[in-house]
Structure formats: structure tokens, C-alpha cells
Amino acid sequence: VQLQASGGGLVQAGGSLRLSCAVSGRIFSLNRMAWYRQAPGKQRELVARITSRGFIDIATSVKGRFAISRDSANNTLHLQMNSLKPEDTAVYYCHYDEPSNGSWKDYWGQGTEVTVSS
């Protein structure tokens, strides 16, 4: 499975960006797709996750501002980010995992950088 993220950039506080992630390869019907982010000097954290059944988890820090969606027909994951804040500045990574032998087998995209200026 390969993931290709795009859509990052520089935006002013209060602005919006839309990230996309194209997922290709052998995709299991039951899976999860997610966006993580890692700010300088901080650990990588989950931003939002959506399962193949449509269940969504969103981090409290972005709830009400970010929305995750997936286009199952095209195996594309999106993250709509509104009302961006300087603290949203980070490298954003798309992530895919599927059940495997009682655990989860996961894959990462290359990351796309988001910079929010104050």
C-alpha cells in the first residue's frame, strides 16, 4: 500500500487548507485511514481517523475546525482544515492500517507541511 499526501502550504491564521492523500495498492475492505501531525519538537499525534465503515474520531484540539472524509471509490482521504491557528503548524502525515493476524498492519505517507502564520 502506498500513500501520497498533498495540499500543504503556508496560510495565515483563520485561513483554510484541504489536504488530500491518494491511497493505492492492495487495499483491504476493512481498514482505517487517518491524519497525524508532528510539530517541531513534539511527538506525532492523531488528528482524525475514519474507518471503512464511516466511524470518525477527531482530536479535541481540532474538533469543530477540521473535518475528515474519504472517497472510497477513488481511495482518497481528505482533511478540510478551517479556522487554522499557528499551533496547527506541523507536518501532516496520512496513515492507513488494516487488520493483520490479530493486530494492525500500517503504512505511512511522506508528509505534507502546513505552516500557519499569525
N, C-alpha and C positions, 0 to 999 in steps of 0.2 A: 504494500500500500504506500502510495506517495501523496504528499500534501504540499500544495503550493499556495502560499499566502500572498495577498496583495492588498493595496489600499491605504497603507500607512502614509504619514506625511506630517507636515507642520501645520498647525491650526491655532488660532487664537482661542483663549478661554471663552466658553459659551458657544463655540462652534461645533460642527458635526463632521464625522468621518464614517465611512462604511468600509469595513474590512470584508474581504472575501477569501475563501480557501477552497481550491479545487482539489477534490479527493479522487484519486484514480487507482486502478489495480483491482485486485480481488477483494471485494467488499462483502463482508458477512451481513446477512439480512438483519441480525440483531447487533446493534452497535451503538456507540455513543460518540458524539463529536463535541468538541469544546474549544473554548478560547482561554488561554492562560496568558499572564503577563509577568514580566520581570523588570522591575525598576532598578536603576543603578544602586548597587549595594544592598539590595533586598532579595529575598527568596522569591522564587516563582510562585504565583498564586493563581487559583482558579478564578476566572471572571464569569464565565457562563458555560453551561453544558446543556445539550439537548440529545435525547435518546432517539433511536429509530422509531419508538412508539410515541414520540412527541412530548415526553416529560422534560420539563425545563427546571434547571437550578440557576439562580443568578446570585452573585455575591452581593451582600448587603450594601457595600460601598458604591455599587453602580446601579442598584435597583431603582427603577423609575427613570433612568437616563439611558441605559443600554438595553438593546433587545437582540436576542439570538434567534436565528431562523435557519432552516435548511431546505434546499431544493433537492428532494430525493431523486427526482428524475435525472438531474444533472450532477448529482453527488457534489453539491456545492454548499458550503457553510458560510453564513454571513454574520457579521456583528455590526449593528447600527448603533453608533455612539453619538449621543446628543448631549448638549449642555456640558461639554468637556471642561475639565478642570486641570490645572497644572499637575496635580497629583495623579492624573491618569497617564502622565508621561511614562512610557515603558516600551520595551519590545514585546509585541504581542505574538503569541505562538498558537497555531491551530493544532489540535490534537485529536486523534482517532483511536478508539480501542474497541476490542471485540472479545467475547468470551473465549477462553482457551484453557482447557484442562483444569477447570475449577478456579481459574484466575482470569486476569485480563491481559491481553497482548496489546501493546500500544505503539503508536507511531507519532512522530512529531514533524511539523513543518519547519521551515527555515527561519521563521520570524519576520515580522514587519514592524518597523519602528514608528512609534507615534510620539510626537512632541507637541505639547500644549503650552503655548506661551501666555504669560499673564499680562 
